[in-house]
Structure formats: C-alpha cells, structure tokens
C-alpha cells in the first residue's frame, strides 16, 4: 500500500469491523453439511450450498427455519429452538474442515494491523465457532475481538450490535467502518452512523450494489483503496 493511502486511512479510521460469512470466509459447505445433518434426522432431504448461501445472514435460527420451509415444513417457536440447538451441536463439532478465507483477506488484515488499526468481527454466527474459524485461519490475531449472535442481547441489523462491540474494543464510532456483504450489514452500519463497504461476492439474494453501501468492492485486496477513497471525501 502506498504511504499516502495508509495515512489517509489512519487519519480517518481507527477501527475496522467485518462481517464473517460471505465477507471474510466461505463457510457454505460446512454450514450445508450441518444443516443437512439436522434435516436428515427429521426425515428430510439435504439442502445445497447455494441454498445455504441465501439462507444465511440473520443467524442460525433463521437459517434453520428457511431450510425446513424449503421442504414445506413450518416450525413453531419451540420446534425451531430445538432444531437450532441440533444444528449448533453439529456445526460446532466441526466448523472448519471446508471453510476458507477469501482471496486477499489475510494480506489485507495483516496490512491493517501494520497500520495500527483495531480490527473486529461483528457476525450473526455464534461467537464460539466464529472464534474457532478465525483462529484456525490465523486471522485472530490480528483480529482482536468477535461479537456473535449470542454475545449481546441484540444482533444485526440492530446497530447496537456494532456499537456494543466498538465499546468493548475501545473504538470510537466516529472513526469506525463496517465491511460486510448483506443488507443487514448496511442497515446496522447506517443505524450506527458509520460507513459501510460491501463485497460483491457475498451471501445475499440482492446484489450488494443495490443495498445503499458507501462503497462496493469486487476483490478483497481493493479494500484499502476503497477506505482511502472514503477517507478523502469525508
């Protein structure tokens, strides 16, 4: 990264927050296997990786509800809670075998660490498997903290998910940015009063370009340039 770009970024930003699934990592295969295990236990056929990419984003409970609905099964609150617990049990047993970081992620995270930026993950995945994955991929550290769906009383798109993580990290919301892939990331960032950069390859049915982000990137290694542009137009 050019020195001028790095200075622009650090003058404007102190903390970079990331979504996890579909933004930093491709976890669809491991998710698909766990979801399909639960479906099989209930006499239903598996879902595909593409199904899971669309179902993800609002947390395990919503993912499981959509998976059963795909097969014509509507679950009441008690049943949905039960199958979500089954899913978590399967998924936490092995959340890493088929999960990889997207191209450029490790280098960008390392670059931001050298710049002295704080880095955290704000995800609707549960905190325990999120940490397991980040540590396995050697992204934590330099990523220093994770707020999952079960970390606080709220989760994205509630902006307090972002704000409570920033408070825990000692980050100033006025000097933070959210990197994500879905409308939940964009909505949470807007509500928190921070800019949002979305990736174009994420787990979302609606294109990132239509979600009202401050910038959209097509490669993860384009993130520093995008942040420098945002910093120069504040």
Secondary structure, 3 states (H helix, E strand, C coil): CCHHHHHHHHHHCCEEEECCECCCEECHHHHHHHHHHHHHHCCCCCCCHHHHHHHCCCCHHHHHHHHHHHCCCCCCHHHHHHHHHHHHHHHHHCCCCCCEECCCHHHHHHHHHHCCCEEEEECCCCHHHHHHHHHHCCCCCCCCEEECCCCCCCCCCCHHHHHHHHHHHCCCHHHEEEEECCHHHHHHHHHHCCEEEEECCCCCCCCHHHCCCCEEECCHHHHHHHHHHHHHCC
